[in-house]
Amino acid sequence: MDRVYNEANYVFFEDAKMTLEALKEKYKIGVISDTDPSIIRVLKNAGIYDYFDHLTLSYELGESKPSFVMYRNALETMDLQATETEFIDDYEKNLEGAAALGIQPVLTLLHPNAQESTTYPTTKRLSDLLLYLYKH
């Protein structure tokens, strides 16, 4: 109950909104998340829901990352090719699922104990994604 109804459990990174605003100018943005229905309310209350073109949510599909079903649903719904898509996540196992489909993976190191990847590019702040994407 606490996880679903206590919005204090959801902490957004300080550069999240600015990064979404900048990305939205040039890219489609989606969410692929292992979550429950409360996420929609949380995103709306945070004022960032409208930045997303599509939400691929585990509770709707009955699957969780790194299931290919999650990534394929996002690609199909957003009408994107895997090779023209970036997937950002904080777990390498989820990046592996995306990479197996040809999606370009990026590991976020936003958690205190996160470690650099020897396989995938990494970012330490959400806004670092802007630099990474503009280079590619």
C-alpha positions in Angstrom: 0.0 0.0 0.0 2.8 2.4 0.9 4.5 1.8 -2.4 1.3 2.5 -4.4 -0.2 5.4 -2.5 2.8 7.3 -0.9 4.1 9.5 -3.6 7.0 10.5 -1.4 8.5 7.1 -2.4 9.0 8.5 -5.9 12.0 10.8 -6.2 12.8 12.4 -9.5 16.3 13.5 -10.4 16.8 17.2 -10.3 17.6 17.4 -14.0 14.7 15.1 -15.1 12.2 17.8 -16.3 14.9 19.8 -18.1 16.2 16.7 -19.8 12.7 15.6 -20.9 12.0 19.1 -22.3 15.2 19.1 -24.3 14.7 15.6 -25.6 11.1 16.2 -26.6 12.2 18.9 -29.0 13.9 16.3 -31.2 12.9 12.7 -30.1 9.9 10.5 -29.3 10.1 9.6 -25.6 8.7 6.4 -24.1 8.8 4.6 -20.8 9.4 0.9 -20.4 8.8 0.1 -16.7 8.2 -2.7 -14.3 5.5 -1.0 -12.3 1.9 -0.8 -11.2 -1.0 1.5 -12.2 0.0 4.2 -9.7 2.9 5.3 -12.0 0.4 7.2 -14.2 -0.8 9.2 -11.3 2.7 9.8 -10.1 3.9 11.0 -13.5 0.9 13.3 -13.8 1.4 14.8 -10.4 5.1 15.3 -11.1 4.1 17.3 -14.2 6.1 15.1 -16.6 3.4 12.7 -17.9 2.8 14.7 -21.1 6.5 14.4 -22.2 6.0 10.7 -23.0 4.7 9.5 -26.3 4.0 6.0 -24.9 4.2 4.0 -21.7 5.0 0.3 -21.9 4.1 -1.0 -18.4 4.6 -4.4 -17.0 1.3 -4.6 -15.3 -0.5 -4.1 -18.6 1.5 -6.6 -20.6 2.0 -9.3 -17.9 5.7 -9.2 -18.6 8.7 -7.6 -17.0 12.1 -6.4 -18.3 14.2 -7.9 -19.8 11.4 -9.7 -21.7 11.4 -9.0 -25.4 7.7 -8.4 -25.2 8.3 -5.2 -23.4 10.8 -3.8 -25.9 8.8 -5.0 -29.0 5.6 -3.4 -27.6 7.4 0.0 -27.2 8.9 -0.2 -30.7 5.7 -1.2 -32.4 3.5 1.3 -30.6 5.9 4.2 -31.2 6.5 3.0 -34.8 10.3 2.9 -34.3 13.1 0.7 -35.6 15.3 -0.9 -32.9 18.4 0.5 -34.5 17.1 4.1 -34.3 16.3 3.7 -30.6 18.1 4.3 -27.3 17.2 2.5 -24.1 18.3 3.9 -20.8 18.2 1.7 -17.7 19.9 1.3 -14.4 20.3 -2.5 -14.7 22.6 -4.2 -17.2 20.3 -7.3 -17.5 17.6 -5.0 -18.8 20.0 -3.5 -21.3 21.0 -6.9 -22.5 17.3 -7.6 -23.4 17.1 -4.4 -25.4 20.5 -4.9 -27.1 19.5 -8.4 -28.2 16.8 -6.7 -30.4 19.2 -4.1 -31.8 18.3 -1.2 -29.5 21.2 0.9 -28.4 21.6 0.5 -24.6 22.9 3.1 -22.1 23.5 2.4 -18.5 22.6 5.1 -15.9 24.8 5.3 -12.9 22.4 7.3 -10.8 22.2 5.0 -7.8 24.9 5.3 -5.1 26.3 1.8 -5.6 26.1 1.8 -9.4 29.2 0.6 -11.3 30.5 1.5 -14.7 29.8 -1.0 -17.5 32.5 -2.6 -19.6 29.9 -3.4 -22.2 27.6 -0.3 -22.5 28.0 3.4 -22.5 27.2 5.0 -19.2 25.8 8.3 -17.9 26.0 9.8 -14.4 23.3 12.4 -14.8 20.1 12.3 -16.8 21.2 15.4 -18.7 24.3 13.5 -19.8 22.0 11.8 -22.2 21.7 15.0 -24.2 25.4 15.0 -24.9 25.4 11.3 -25.6 22.5 11.5 -28.1 23.8 14.5 -29.9 27.1 12.8 -30.5 25.3 9.9 -32.2 
